[in-house]
């Protein structure tokens, strides 16, 4: 797994998960989702990185939950 690429989207997801301010939360979720989509495009023609792909799927589910949870 390419550590630099992995760290980028992972750090953005981590920041979204711990954000308490609703407006900033949405901004962080947007940034994390964009980073994941970019990474998925980078891996589009690569048959490796199965673990990272699974982590990104899990992260996207978490980000969707954060975006739609009450009080945001």
PDB file of N, H, CA, C and O in Angstrom:
ATOM      1  N   UNK A   1       0.853  -1.177   0.000  1.00  0.00           N
ATOM      2  CA  UNK A   1       0.000   0.000   0.000  1.00  0.00           C
ATOM      3  C   UNK A   1       0.893   1.232   0.000  1.00  0.00           C
ATOM      4  O   UNK A   1       1.845   1.317   0.776  1.00  0.00           O
ATOM      5  N   UNK A   2       0.589   2.166  -0.856  1.00  0.00           N
ATOM      6  H   UNK A   2      -0.184   2.097  -1.487  1.00  0.00           H
ATOM      7  CA  UNK A   2       1.355   3.400  -0.944  1.00  0.00           C
ATOM      8  C   UNK A   2       1.051   4.249   0.289  1.00  0.00           C
ATOM      9  O   UNK A   2      -0.025   4.837   0.393  1.00  0.00           O
ATOM     10  N   UNK A   3       1.984   4.308   1.206  1.00  0.00           N
ATOM     11  H   UNK A   3       2.858   3.830   1.122  1.00  0.00           H
ATOM     12  CA  UNK A   3       1.762   4.970   2.500  1.00  0.00           C
ATOM     13  C   UNK A   3       1.385   6.433   2.364  1.00  0.00           C
ATOM     14  O   UNK A   3       0.521   6.910   3.100  1.00  0.00           O
ATOM     15  N   UNK A   4       2.008   7.161   1.442  1.00  0.00           N
ATOM     16  H   UNK A   4       2.710   6.774   0.845  1.00  0.00           H
ATOM     17  CA  UNK A   4       1.717   8.594   1.320  1.00  0.00           C
ATOM     18  C   UNK A   4       0.270   8.804   0.881  1.00  0.00           C
ATOM     19  O   UNK A   4      -0.441   9.620   1.468  1.00  0.00           O
ATOM     20  N   UNK A   5      -0.174   8.076  -0.144  1.00  0.00           N
ATOM     21  H   UNK A   5       0.403   7.412  -0.621  1.00  0.00           H
ATOM     22  CA  UNK A   5      -1.550   8.209  -0.605  1.00  0.00           C
ATOM     23  C   UNK A   5      -2.534   7.760   0.471  1.00  0.00           C
ATOM     24  O   UNK A   5      -3.556   8.406   0.698  1.00  0.00           O
ATOM     25  N   UNK A   6      -2.218   6.658   1.123  1.00  0.00           N
ATOM     26  H   UNK A   6      -1.387   6.133   0.938  1.00  0.00           H
ATOM     27  CA  UNK A   6      -3.068   6.136   2.186  1.00  0.00           C
ATOM     28  C   UNK A   6      -3.202   7.154   3.310  1.00  0.00           C
ATOM     29  O   UNK A   6      -4.302   7.411   3.799  1.00  0.00           O
ATOM     30  N   UNK A   7      -2.089   7.723   3.711  1.00  0.00           N
ATOM     31  H   UNK A   7      -1.196   7.514   3.313  1.00  0.00           H
ATOM     32  CA  UNK A   7      -2.104   8.671   4.821  1.00  0.00           C
ATOM     33  C   UNK A   7      -2.945   9.897   4.515  1.00  0.00           C
ATOM     34  O   UNK A   7      -3.616  10.427   5.401  1.00  0.00           O
ATOM     35  N   UNK A   8      -2.917  10.351   3.274  1.00  0.00           N
ATOM     36  H   UNK A   8      -2.373   9.921   2.554  1.00  0.00           H
ATOM     37  CA  UNK A   8      -3.658  11.551   2.899  1.00  0.00           C
ATOM     38  C   UNK A   8      -5.159  11.396   3.145  1.00  0.00           C
ATOM     39  O   UNK A   8      -5.744  12.185   3.886  1.00  0.00           O
ATOM     40  N   UNK A   9      -5.784  10.398   2.540  1.00  0.00           N
ATOM     41  H   UNK A   9      -5.309   9.757   1.938  1.00  0.00           H
ATOM     42  CA  UNK A   9      -7.232  10.259   2.713  1.00  0.00           C
ATOM     43  C   UNK A   9      -7.574   9.816   4.128  1.00  0.00           C
ATOM     44  O   UNK A   9      -8.610  10.204   4.668  1.00  0.00           O
ATOM     45  N   UNK A  10      -6.709   9.007   4.729  1.00  0.00           N
ATOM     46  H   UNK A  10      -5.867   8.692   4.290  1.00  0.00           H
ATOM     47  CA  UNK A  10      -6.967   8.514   6.079  1.00  0.00           C
ATOM     48  C   UNK A  10      -6.939   9.660   7.091  1.00  0.00           C
ATOM     49  O   UNK A  10      -7.784   9.719   7.983  1.00  0.00           O
ATOM     50  N   UNK A  11      -5.986  10.556   6.958  1.00  0.00           N
ATOM     51  H   UNK A  11      -5.299  10.508   6.233  1.00  0.00           H
ATOM     52  CA  UNK A  11      -5.899  11.701   7.870  1.00  0.00           C
ATOM     53  C   UNK A  11      -7.123  12.599   7.731  1.00  0.00           C
ATOM     54  O   UNK A  11      -7.638  13.104   8.729  1.00  0.00           O
ATOM     55  N   UNK A  12      -7.590  12.802   6.504  1.00  0.00           N
ATOM     56  H   UNK A  12      -7.171  12.392   5.693  1.00  0.00           H
ATOM     57  CA  UNK A  12      -8.786  13.615   6.295  1.00  0.00           C
ATOM     58  C   UNK A  12     -10.018  12.950   6.909  1.00  0.00           C
ATOM     59  O   UNK A  12     -10.862  13.632   7.491  1.00  0.00           O
ATOM     60  N   UNK A  13     -10.126  11.644   6.786  1.00  0.00           N
ATOM     61  H   UNK A  13      -9.440  11.091   6.313  1.00  0.00           H
ATOM     62  CA  UNK A  13     -11.247  10.920   7.410  1.00  0.00           C
ATOM     63  C   UNK A  13     -11.178  11.017   8.931  1.00  0.00           C
ATOM     64  O   UNK A  13     -12.193  11.225   9.596  1.00  0.00           O
ATOM     65  N   UNK A  14      -9.998  10.867   9.460  1.00  0.00           N
ATOM     66  H   UNK A  14      -9.174  10.698   8.919  1.00  0.00           H
ATOM     67  CA  UNK A  14      -9.828  10.956  10.913  1.00  0.00           C
ATOM     68  C   UNK A  14     -10.237  12.335  11.424  1.00  0.00           C
ATOM     69  O   UNK A  14     -10.873  12.454  12.471  1.00  0.00           O
ATOM     70  N   UNK A  15      -9.868  13.370  10.679  1.00  0.00           N
ATOM     71  H   UNK A  15      -9.352  13.272   9.828  1.00  0.00           H
ATOM     72  CA  UNK A  15     -10.238  14.731  11.075  1.00  0.00           C
ATOM     73  C   UNK A  15     -11.753  14.910  11.060  1.00  0.00           C
ATOM     74  O   UNK A  15     -12.308  15.584  11.927  1.00  0.00           O
ATOM     75  N   UNK A  16     -12.419  14.314  10.086  1.00  0.00           N
ATOM     76  H   UNK A  16     -11.969  13.766   9.381  1.00  0.00           H
ATOM     77  CA  UNK A  16     -13.883  14.418  10.010  1.00  0.00           C
ATOM     78  C   UNK A  16     -14.542  13.706  11.187  1.00  0.00           C
ATOM     79  O   UNK A  16     -15.508  14.214  11.758  1.00  0.00           O
ATOM     80  N   UNK A  17     -14.037  12.558  11.545  1.00  0.00           N
ATOM     81  H   UNK A  17     -13.253  12.145  11.082  1.00  0.00           H
ATOM     82  CA  UNK A  17     -14.636  11.758  12.621  1.00  0.00           C
ATOM     83  C   UNK A  17     -14.584  12.491  13.958  1.00  0.00           C
ATOM     84  O   UNK A  17     -15.500  12.351  14.769  1.00  0.00           O
ATOM     85  N   UNK A  18     -13.548  13.255  14.199  1.00  0.00           N
ATOM     86  H   UNK A  18     -12.804  13.369  13.541  1.00  0.00           H
ATOM     87  CA  UNK A  18     -13.419  13.919  15.508  1.00  0.00           C
ATOM     88  C   UNK A  18     -13.944  15.352  15.512  1.00  0.00           C
ATOM     89  O   UNK A  18     -13.924  16.010  16.552  1.00  0.00           O
ATOM     90  N   UNK A  19     -14.418  15.849  14.353  1.00  0.00           N
ATOM     91  H   UNK A  19     -14.434  15.314  13.508  1.00  0.00           H
ATOM     92  CA  UNK A  19     -14.919  17.227  14.279  1.00  0.00           C
ATOM     93  C   UNK A  19     -16.273  17.336  14.983  1.00  0.00           C
ATOM     94  O   UNK A  19     -17.162  16.514  14.760  1.00  0.00           O
ATOM     95  N   UNK A  20     -16.422  18.339  15.819  1.00  0.00           N
ATOM     96  H   UNK A  20     -15.700  19.006  16.000  1.00  0.00           H
ATOM     97  CA  UNK A  20     -17.669  18.539  16.564  1.00  0.00           C
ATOM     98  C   UNK A  20     -18.524  19.672  15.998  1.00  0.00           C
ATOM     99  O   UNK A  20     -19.743  19.662  16.168  1.00  0.00           O
ATOM    100  N   UNK A  21     -17.920  20.630  15.341  1.00  0.00           N
ATOM    101  H   UNK A  21     -16.929  20.639  15.203  1.00  0.00           H
ATOM    102  CA  UNK A  21     -18.637  21.775  14.776  1.00  0.00           C
ATOM    103  C   UNK A  21     -19.351  21.339  13.495  1.00  0.00           C
ATOM    104  O   UNK A  21     -18.689  20.915  12.548  1.00  0.00           O
ATOM    105  N   UNK A  22     -20.686  21.430  13.441  1.00  0.00           N
ATOM    106  H   UNK A  22     -21.224  21.774  14.211  1.00  0.00           H
ATOM    107  CA  UNK A  22     -21.435  20.913  12.290  1.00  0.00           C
ATOM    108  C   UNK A  22     -20.974  21.452  10.927  1.00  0.00           C
ATOM    109  O   UNK A  22     -20.837  20.679   9.979  1.00  0.00           O
ATOM    110  N   UNK A  23     -20.734  22.757  10.819  1.00  0.00           N
ATOM    111  H   UNK A  23     -20.845  23.385  11.590  1.00  0.00           H
ATOM    112  CA  UNK A  23     -20.309  23.316   9.533  1.00  0.00           C
ATOM    113  C   UNK A  23     -18.937  22.782   9.132  1.00  0.00           C
ATOM    114  O   UNK A  23     -18.726  22.412   7.977  1.00  0.00           O
ATOM    115  N   UNK A  24     -18.025  22.742  10.064  1.00  0.00           N
ATOM    116  H   UNK A  24     -18.197  23.042  11.003  1.00  0.00           H
ATOM    117  CA  UNK A  24     -16.691  22.216   9.771  1.00  0.00           C
ATOM    118  C   UNK A  24     -16.734  20.726   9.481  1.00  0.00           C
ATOM    119  O   UNK A  24     -15.948  20.222   8.679  1.00  0.00           O
ATOM    120  N   UNK A  25     -17.653  20.019  10.134  1.00  0.00           N
ATOM    121  H   UNK A  25     -18.292  20.429  10.786  1.00  0.00           H
ATOM    122  CA  UNK A  25     -17.799  18.584   9.888  1.00  0.00           C
ATOM    123  C   UNK A  25     -18.111  18.328   8.418  1.00  0.00           C
ATOM    124  O   UNK A  25     -17.484  17.473   7.791  1.00  0.00           O
ATOM    125  N   UNK A  26     -19.067  19.054   7.867  1.00  0.00           N
ATOM    126  H   UNK A  26     -19.577  19.748   8.376  1.00  0.00           H
ATOM    127  CA  UNK A  26     -19.441  18.860   6.465  1.00  0.00           C
ATOM    128  C   UNK A  26     -18.259  19.178   5.552  1.00  0.00           C
ATOM    129  O   UNK A  26     -18.029  18.475   4.568  1.00  0.00           O
ATOM    130  N   UNK A  27     -17.515  20.225   5.869  1.00  0.00           N
ATOM    131  H   UNK A  27     -17.702  20.796   6.668  1.00  0.00           H
ATOM    132  CA  UNK A  27     -16.339  20.567   5.068  1.00  0.00           C
ATOM    133  C   UNK A  27     -15.297  19.449   5.123  1.00  0.00           C
ATOM    134  O   UNK A  27     -14.689  19.104   4.110  1.00  0.00           O
ATOM    135  N   UNK A  28     -15.101  18.897   6.305  1.00  0.00           N
ATOM    136  H   UNK A  28     -15.595  19.178   7.128  1.00  0.00           H
ATOM    137  CA  UNK A  28     -14.127  17.811   6.459  1.00  0.00           C
ATOM    138  C   UNK A  28     -14.602  16.532   5.766  1.00  0.00           C
ATOM    139  O   UNK A  28     -13.802  15.814   5.166  1.00  0.00           O
ATOM    140  N   UNK A  29     -15.893  16.252   5.849  1.00  0.00           N
ATOM    141  H   UNK A  29     -16.543  16.835   6.336  1.00  0.00           H
ATOM    142  CA  UNK A  29     -16.447  15.086   5.155  1.00  0.00           C
ATOM    143  C   UNK A  29     -16.262  15.256   3.648  1.00  0.00           C
ATOM    144  O   UNK A  29     -15.857  14.319   2.961  1.00  0.00           O
ATOM    145  N   UNK A  30     -16.559  16.450   3.135  1.00  0.00           N
ATOM    146  H   UNK A  30     -16.888  17.212   3.693  1.00  0.00           H
ATOM    147  CA  UNK A  30     -16.374  16.715   1.703  1.00  0.00           C
ATOM    148  C   UNK A  30     -14.928  16.484   1.286  1.00  0.00           C
ATOM    149  O   UNK A  30     -14.666  15.849   0.265  1.00  0.00           O
ATOM    150  N   UNK A  31     -13.995  16.995   2.074  1.00  0.00           N
ATOM    151  H   UNK A  31     -14.208  17.511   2.904  1.00  0.00           H
ATOM    152  CA  UNK A  31     -12.568  16.853   1.751  1.00  0.00           C
ATOM    153  C   UNK A  31     -12.137  15.384   1.774  1.00  0.00           C
ATOM    154  O   UNK A  31     -11.396  14.934   0.900  1.00  0.00           O
ATOM    155  N   UNK A  32     -12.600  14.655   2.766  1.00  0.00           N
ATOM    156  H   UNK A  32     -13.202  15.020   3.476  1.00  0.00           H
ATOM    157  CA  UNK A  32     -12.235  13.237   2.879  1.00  0.00           C
ATOM    158  C   UNK A  32     -12.822  12.432   1.730  1.00  0.00           C
ATOM    159  O   UNK A  32     -12.144  11.582   1.154  1.00  0.00           O
ATOM    160  N   UNK A  33     -14.086  12.698   1.394  1.00  0.00           N
ATOM    161  H   UNK A  33     -14.637  13.388   1.862  1.00  0.00           H
ATOM    162  CA  UNK A  33     -14.709  11.981   0.276  1.00  0.00           C
ATOM    163  C   UNK A  33     -13.979  12.279  -1.034  1.00  0.00           C
ATOM    164  O   UNK A  33     -13.770  11.379  -1.847  1.00  0.00           O
ATOM    165  N   UNK A  34     -13.597  13.526  -1.238  1.00  0.00           N
ATOM    166  H   UNK A  34     -13.767  14.257  -0.578  1.00  0.00           H
ATOM    167  CA  UNK A  34     -12.871  13.891  -2.456  1.00  0.00           C
ATOM    168  C   UNK A  34     -11.516  13.180  -2.516  1.00  0.00           C
ATOM    169  O   UNK A  34     -11.107  12.710  -3.577  1.00  0.00           O
ATOM    170  N   UNK A  35     -10.829  13.101  -1.384  1.00  0.00           N
ATOM    171  H   UNK A  35     -11.162  13.483  -0.522  1.00  0.00           H
ATOM    172  CA  UNK A  35      -9.532  12.424  -1.342  1.00  0.00           C
ATOM    173  C   UNK A  35      -9.685  10.932  -1.635  1.00  0.00           C
ATOM    174  O   UNK A  35      -8.864  10.347  -2.340  1.00  0.00           O
ATOM    175  N   UNK A  36     -10.727  10.326  -1.098  1.00  0.00           N
ATOM    176  H   UNK A  36     -11.395  10.801  -0.524  1.00  0.00           H
ATOM    177  CA  UNK A  36     -10.965   8.903  -1.355  1.00  0.00           C
ATOM    178  C   UNK A  36     -11.294   8.684  -2.830  1.00  0.00           C
ATOM    179  O   UNK A  36     -10.765   7.763  -3.453  1.00  0.00           O
ATOM    180  N   UNK A  37     -12.157   9.518  -3.386  1.00  0.00           N
ATOM    181  H   UNK A  37     -12.587  10.266  -2.879  1.00  0.00           H
ATOM    182  CA  UNK A  37     -12.507   9.367  -4.807  1.00  0.00           C
ATOM    183  C   UNK A  37     -11.270   9.547  -5.689  1.00  0.00           C
ATOM    184  O   UNK A  37     -11.106   8.844  -6.687  1.00  0.00           O
ATOM    185  N   UNK A  38     -10.411  10.482  -5.321  1.00  0.00           N
ATOM    186  H   UNK A  38     -10.544  11.053  -4.511  1.00  0.00           H
ATOM    187  CA  UNK A  38      -9.168  10.667  -6.063  1.00  0.00           C
ATOM    188  C   UNK A  38      -8.275   9.444  -5.982  1.00  0.00           C
ATOM    189  O   UNK A  38      -7.700   9.018  -6.983  1.00  0.00           O
ATOM    190  N   UNK A  39      -8.161   8.890  -4.806  1.00  0.00           N
ATOM    191  H   UNK A  39      -8.628   9.236  -3.992  1.00  0.00           H
ATOM    192  CA  UNK A  39      -7.339   7.690  -4.627  1.00  0.00           C
ATOM    193  C   UNK A  39      -7.929   6.510  -5.393  1.00  0.00           C
ATOM    194  O   UNK A  39      -7.188   5.729  -5.989  1.00  0.00           O
ATOM    195  N   UNK A  40      -9.249   6.372  -5.384  1.00  0.00           N
ATOM    196  H   UNK A  40      -9.851   7.006  -4.900  1.00  0.00           H
ATOM    197  CA  UNK A  40      -9.881   5.297  -6.150  1.00  0.00           C
ATOM    198  C   UNK A  40      -9.611   5.465  -7.645  1.00  0.00           C
ATOM    199  O   UNK A  40      -9.412   4.475  -8.349  1.00  0.00           O
ATOM    200  N   UNK A  41      -9.601   6.707  -8.138  1.00  0.00           N
ATOM    201  H   UNK A  41      -9.763   7.511  -7.566  1.00  0.00           H
ATOM    202  CA  UNK A  41      -9.250   6.939  -9.542  1.00  0.00           C
ATOM    203  C   UNK A  41      -7.805   6.521  -9.803  1.00  0.00           C
ATOM    204  O   UNK A  41      -7.500   5.925 -10.837  1.00  0.00           O
ATOM    205  N   UNK A  42      -6.909   6.842  -8.850  1.00  0.00           N
ATOM    206  H   UNK A  42      -7.157   7.326  -8.011  1.00  0.00           H
ATOM    207  CA  UNK A  42      -5.503   6.445  -9.000  1.00  0.00           C
ATOM    208  C   UNK A  42      -5.360   4.926  -9.102  1.00  0.00           C
ATOM    209  O   UNK A  42      -4.479   4.425  -9.800  1.00  0.00           O
ATOM    210  N   UNK A  43      -6.219   4.209  -8.410  1.00  0.00           N
ATOM    211  H   UNK A  43      -6.935   4.616  -7.843  1.00  0.00           H
ATOM    212  CA  UNK A  43      -6.135   2.743  -8.357  1.00  0.00           C
ATOM    213  C   UNK A  43      -7.020   2.053  -9.395  1.00  0.00           C
ATOM    214  O   UNK A  43      -7.108   0.826  -9.423  1.00  0.00           O
ATOM    215  N   UNK A  44      -7.664   2.831 -10.233  1.00  0.00           N
ATOM    216  H   UNK A  44      -7.593   3.828 -10.210  1.00  0.00           H
ATOM    217  CA  UNK A  44      -8.656   2.303 -11.164  1.00  0.00           C
ATOM    218  C   UNK A  44      -8.139   1.127 -11.992  1.00  0.00           C
ATOM    219  O   UNK A  44      -8.867   0.155 -12.194  1.00  0.00           O
ATOM    220  N   UNK A  45      -6.926   1.196 -12.464  1.00  0.00           N
ATOM    221  H   UNK A  45      -6.334   1.986 -12.301  1.00  0.00           H
ATOM    222  CA  UNK A  45      -6.387   0.139 -13.323  1.00  0.00           C
ATOM    223  C   UNK A  45      -5.336  -0.699 -12.611  1.00  0.00           C
ATOM    224  O   UNK A  45      -4.525  -1.369 -13.250  1.00  0.00           O
ATOM    225  N   UNK A  46      -5.357  -0.656 -11.282  1.00  0.00           N
ATOM    226  H   UNK A  46      -6.015  -0.111 -10.763  1.00  0.00           H
ATOM    227  CA  UNK A  46      -4.397  -1.404 -10.465  1.00  0.00           C
ATOM    228  C   UNK A  46      -5.151  -2.525  -9.756  1.00  0.00           C
ATOM    229  O   UNK A  46      -6.136  -2.266  -9.065  1.00  0.00           O
ATOM    230  N   UNK A  47      -4.704  -3.751  -9.918  1.00  0.00           N
ATOM    231  H   UNK A  47      -3.904  -3.962 -10.480  1.00  0.00           H
ATOM    232  CA  UNK A  47      -5.424  -4.875  -9.323  1.00  0.00           C
ATOM    233  C   UNK A  47      -4.993  -5.168  -7.884  1.00  0.00           C
ATOM    234  O   UNK A  47      -5.549  -6.061  -7.245  1.00  0.00           O
ATOM    235  N   UNK A  48      -4.024  -4.438  -7.378  1.00  0.00           N
ATOM    236  H   UNK A  48      -3.572  -3.713  -7.897  1.00  0.00           H
ATOM    237  CA  UNK A  48      -3.573  -4.623  -5.996  1.00  0.00           C
ATOM    238  C   UNK A  48      -4.333  -3.683  -5.057  1.00  0.00           C
ATOM    239  O   UNK A  48      -5.364  -3.122  -5.428  1.00  0.00           O
ATOM    240  N   UNK A  49      -3.830  -3.525  -3.882  1.00  0.00           N
ATOM    241  H   UNK A  49      -2.993  -3.981  -3.581  1.00  0.00           H
ATOM    242  CA  UNK A  49      -4.359  -2.580  -2.883  1.00  0.00           C
ATOM    243  C   UNK A  49      -5.734  -2.989  -2.357  1.00  0.00           C
ATOM    244  O   UNK A  49      -6.568  -2.132  -2.063  1.00  0.00           O
ATOM    245  N   UNK A  50      -5.971  -4.291  -2.237  1.00  0.00           N
ATOM    246  H   UNK A  50      -5.294  -4.988  -2.475  1.00  0.00           H
ATOM    247  CA  UNK A  50      -7.279  -4.773  -1.775  1.00  0.00           C
ATOM    248  C   UNK A  50      -7.599  -4.279  -0.371  1.00  0.00           C
ATOM    249  O   UNK A  50      -8.730  -3.875  -0.100  1.00  0.00           O
ATOM    250  N   UNK A  51      -6.620  -4.308   0.517  1.00  0.00           N
ATOM    251  H   UNK A  51      -5.701  -4.637   0.296  1.00  0.00           H
ATOM    252  CA  UNK A  51      -6.869  -3.868   1.892  1.00  0.00           C
ATOM    253  C   UNK A  51      -7.215  -2.376   1.926  1.00  0.00           C
ATOM    254  O   UNK A  51      -8.141  -1.965   2.626  1.00  0.00           O
ATOM    255  N   UNK A  52      -6.474  -1.577   1.175  1.00  0.00           N
ATOM    256  H   UNK A  52      -5.722  -1.911   0.607  1.00  0.00           H
ATOM    257  CA  UNK A  52      -6.760  -0.147   1.149  1.00  0.00           C
ATOM    258  C   UNK A  52      -8.142   0.119   0.560  1.00  0.00           C
ATOM    259  O   UNK A  52      -8.870   0.978   1.057  1.00  0.00           O
ATOM    260  N   UNK A  53      -8.506  -0.600  -0.483  1.00  0.00           N
ATOM    261  H   UNK A  53      -7.914  -1.298  -0.887  1.00  0.00           H
ATOM    262  CA  UNK A  53      -9.838  -0.431  -1.075  1.00  0.00           C
ATOM    263  C   UNK A  53     -10.940  -0.735  -0.053  1.00  0.00           C
ATOM    264  O   UNK A  53     -11.939  -0.018   0.021  1.00  0.00           O
ATOM    265  N   UNK A  54     -10.754  -1.789   0.725  1.00  0.00           N
ATOM    266  H   UNK A  54      -9.943  -2.370   0.665  1.00  0.00           H
ATOM    267  CA  UNK A  54     -11.736  -2.131   1.756  1.00  0.00           C
ATOM    268  C   UNK A  54     -11.804  -1.040   2.818  1.00  0.00           C
ATOM    269  O   UNK A  54     -12.888  -0.672   3.271  1.00  0.00           O
ATOM    270  N   UNK A  55     -10.647  -0.527   3.212  1.00  0.00           N
ATOM    271  H   UNK A  55      -9.766  -0.826   2.845  1.00  0.00           H
ATOM    272  CA  UNK A  55     -10.616   0.561   4.191  1.00  0.00           C
ATOM    273  C   UNK A  55     -11.338   1.795   3.656  1.00  0.00           C
ATOM    274  O   UNK A  55     -12.045   2.475   4.400  1.00  0.00           O
ATOM    275  N   UNK A  56     -11.158   2.083   2.369  1.00  0.00           N
ATOM    276  H   UNK A  56     -10.583   1.531   1.765  1.00  0.00           H
ATOM    277  CA  UNK A  56     -11.838   3.240   1.780  1.00  0.00           C
ATOM    278  C   UNK A  56     -13.345   3.028   1.726  1.00  0.00           C
ATOM    279  O   UNK A  56     -14.103   3.967   1.968  1.00  0.00           O
ATOM    280  N   UNK A  57     -13.794   1.821   1.416  1.00  0.00           N
ATOM    281  H   UNK A  57     -13.178   1.058   1.219  1.00  0.00           H
ATOM    282  CA  UNK A  57     -15.232   1.537   1.431  1.00  0.00           C
ATOM    283  C   UNK A  57     -15.805   1.747   2.824  1.00  0.00           C
ATOM    284  O   UNK A  57     -16.870   2.343   2.982  1.00  0.00           O
ATOM    285  N   UNK A  58     -15.102   1.260   3.824  1.00  0.00           N
ATOM    286  H   UNK A  58     -14.237   0.775   3.696  1.00  0.00           H
ATOM    287  CA  UNK A  58     -15.547   1.447   5.211  1.00  0.00           C
ATOM    288  C   UNK A  58     -15.568   2.930   5.571  1.00  0.00           C
ATOM    289  O   UNK A  58     -16.505   3.405   6.213  1.00  0.00           O
ATOM    290  N   UNK A  59     -14.536   3.655   5.156  1.00  0.00           N
ATOM    291  H   UNK A  59     -13.776   3.269   4.634  1.00  0.00           H
ATOM    292  CA  UNK A  59     -14.460   5.085   5.452  1.00  0.00           C
ATOM    293  C   UNK A  59     -15.604   5.838   4.782  1.00  0.00           C
ATOM    294  O   UNK A  59     -16.190   6.731   5.393  1.00  0.00           O
ATOM    295  N   UNK A  60     -15.933   5.494   3.539  1.00  0.00           N
ATOM    296  H   UNK A  60     -15.456   4.768   3.042  1.00  0.00           H
ATOM    297  CA  UNK A  60     -17.039   6.162   2.854  1.00  0.00           C
ATOM    298  C   UNK A  60     -18.359   5.925   3.569  1.00  0.00           C
ATOM    299  O   UNK A  60     -19.188   6.831   3.650  1.00  0.00           O
ATOM    300  N   UNK A  61     -18.567   4.719   4.088  1.00  0.00           N
ATOM    301  H   UNK A  61     -17.893   3.983   4.021  1.00  0.00           H
ATOM    302  CA  UNK A  61     -19.787   4.448   4.865  1.00  0.00           C
ATOM    303  C   UNK A  61     -19.825   5.314   6.122  1.00  0.00           C
ATOM    304  O   UNK A  61     -20.869   5.864   6.472  1.00  0.00           O
ATOM    305  N   UNK A  62     -18.702   5.430   6.784  1.00  0.00           N
ATOM    306  H   UNK A  62     -17.854   4.983   6.499  1.00  0.00           H
ATOM    307  CA  UNK A  62     -18.626   6.264   7.984  1.00  0.00           C
ATOM    308  C   UNK A  62     -18.886   7.724   7.640  1.00  0.00           C
ATOM    309  O   UNK A  62     -19.610   8.412   8.360  1.00  0.00           O
ATOM    310  N   UNK A  63     -18.310   8.194   6.565  1.00  0.00           N
ATOM    311  H   UNK A  63     -17.721   7.635   5.981  1.00  0.00           H
ATOM    312  CA  UNK A  63     -18.506   9.590   6.158  1.00  0.00           C
ATOM    313  C   UNK A  63     -19.959   9.862   5.789  1.00  0.00           C
ATOM    314  O   UNK A  63     -20.488  10.925   6.113  1.00  0.00           O
ATOM    315  N   UNK A  64     -20.611   8.918   5.117  1.00  0.00           N
ATOM    316  H   UNK A  64     -20.181   8.054   4.854  1.00  0.00           H
ATOM    317  CA  UNK A  64     -22.044   9.087   4.798  1.00  0.00           C
ATOM    318  C   UNK A  64     -22.863   9.184   6.080  1.00  0.00           C
ATOM    319  O   UNK A  64     -23.782   9.996   6.181  1.00  0.00           O
ATOM    320  N   UNK A  65     -22.521   8.349   7.056  1.00  0.00           N
ATOM    321  H   UNK A  65     -21.774   7.689   6.974  1.00  0.00           H
ATOM    322  CA  UNK A  65     -23.222   8.405   8.340  1.00  0.00           C
ATOM    323  C   UNK A  65     -23.023   9.776   8.988  1.00  0.00           C
ATOM    324  O   UNK A  65     -23.983  10.385   9.459  1.00  0.00           O
ATOM    325  N   UNK A  66     -21.791  10.258   9.014  1.00  0.00           N
ATOM    326  H   UNK A  66     -21.010   9.764   8.631  1.00  0.00           H
ATOM    327  CA  UNK A  66     -21.509  11.562   9.628  1.00  0.00           C
ATOM    328  C   UNK A  66     -22.264  12.683   8.921  1.00  0.00           C
ATOM    329  O   UNK A  66     -22.771  13.601   9.566  1.00  0.00           O
ATOM    330  N   UNK A  67     -22.336  12.606   7.612  1.00  0.00           N
ATOM    331  H   UNK A  67     -21.924  11.861   7.088  1.00  0.00           H
ATOM    332  CA  UNK A  67     -23.011  13.658   6.845  1.00  0.00           C
ATOM    333  C   UNK A  67     -24.508  13.700   7.160  1.00  0.00           C
ATOM    334  O   UNK A  67     -25.103  14.777   7.162  1.00  0.00           O
ATOM    335  N   UNK A  68     -25.118  12.559   7.424  1.00  0.00           N
ATOM    336  H   UNK A  68     -24.634  11.683   7.423  1.00  0.00           H
ATOM    337  CA  UNK A  68     -26.568  12.485   7.578  1.00  0.00           C
ATOM    338  C   UNK A  68     -27.045  12.266   9.000  1.00  0.00           C
ATOM    339  O   UNK A  68     -28.235  12.052   9.234  1.00  0.00           O
ATOM    340  N   UNK A  69     -26.129  12.317   9.947  1.00  0.00           N
ATOM    341  H   UNK A  69     -25.162  12.491   9.758  1.00  0.00           H
ATOM    342  CA  UNK A  69     -26.567  12.116  11.333  1.00  0.00           C
ATOM    343  C   UNK A  69     -27.343  13.349  11.804  1.00  0.00           C
ATOM    344  O   UNK A  69     -27.137  14.446  11.284  1.00  0.00           O
ATOM    345  N   UNK A  70     -28.212  13.177  12.762  1.00  0.00           N
ATOM    346  H   UNK A  70     -28.379  12.286  13.185  1.00  0.00           H
ATOM    347  CA  UNK A  70     -28.979  14.322  13.297  1.00  0.00           C
ATOM    348  C   UNK A  70     -28.045  15.388  13.888  1.00  0.00           C
ATOM    349  O   UNK A  70     -26.935  15.091  14.331  1.00  0.00           O
ATOM    350  N   UNK A  71     -28.524  16.620  13.879  1.00  0.00           N
ATOM    351  H   UNK A  71     -29.425  16.861  13.519  1.00  0.00           H
ATOM    352  CA  UNK A  71     -27.809  17.770  14.454  1.00  0.00           C
ATOM    353  C   UNK A  71     -26.621  18.217  13.621  1.00  0.00           C
ATOM    354  O   UNK A  71     -25.693  18.825  14.155  1.00  0.00           O
ATOM    355  N   UNK A  72     -26.626  17.929  12.317  1.00  0.00           N
ATOM    356  H   UNK A  72     -27.380  17.435  11.883  1.00  0.00           H
ATOM    357  CA  UNK A  72     -25.570  18.446  11.445  1.00  0.00           C
ATOM    358  C   UNK A  72     -26.160  19.257  10.327  1.00  0.00           C
ATOM    359  O   UNK A  72     -25.426  19.777   9.487  1.00  0.00           O
TER     360      UNK A  72
END
